[in-house]
Amino acid sequence: MTSEPRSLSIAALVASLAAFAVAWFPYAAIPLGGAAVVLGGVAIAKRHRKDIAVIGILLGISAITTALVIAIALAIPPAQS
């Protein structure tokens, strides 16, 4: 039985999950999310497990978006009444 290589796909998935874990720290989450997207793209190009790679890419993009939303929300001062 021939198994597909999956190391890059799993690395993309782990990086995206790590980016979500540190989403409150955008300076860490954005590079991790970017790494997940790049690793997922390389995994697809090298014919690694496509399903895991796509999940890593999508979660990486979601983690970047979440970190940016949190950073913007924390940067806006609360309204004074």
C-alpha positions, -999 to 999 in steps of 0.1 A, spaced: 0 0 0 14 33 -11 7 62 12 9 99 2 35 120 19 18 143 44 45 161 65 40 195 48 2 192 50 4 184 87 28 213 92 4 236 76 -24 223 98 -3 227 130 8 262 121 -28 273 115 -39 258 148 -10 275 166 -20 308 149 -55 305 163 -41 297 197 -22 329 198 -48 350 180 -47 376 208 -11 384 198 -13 395 162 25 398 159 27 361 164 -6 350 148 -2 367 115 33 352 107 21 317 118 -10 320 97 11 331 67 34 302 73 4 279 73 -8 293 39 27 289 24 32 254 37 -2 244 25 5 258 -10 39 240 -11 22 208 0 -3 210 -28 24 218 -53 44 187 -42 13 165 -43 11 159 -6 -22 152 11 -44 178 -5 -73 176 19 -52 184 50 -32 211 31 -64 229 20 -77 228 56 -44 242 68 -46 270 42 -82 279 50 -75 279 88 -44 300 82 -64 326 63 -91 325 90 -64 329 118 -49 359 100 -84 375 96 -92 368 133 -59 383 145 -65 414 124 -100 418 137 -88 414 173 -60 439 167 -83 465 152 -109 459 180 -81 464 207 -68 495 189 -102 514 189 -106 533 222 -139 527 240 -166 554 236 -169 578 264 -203 589 276 
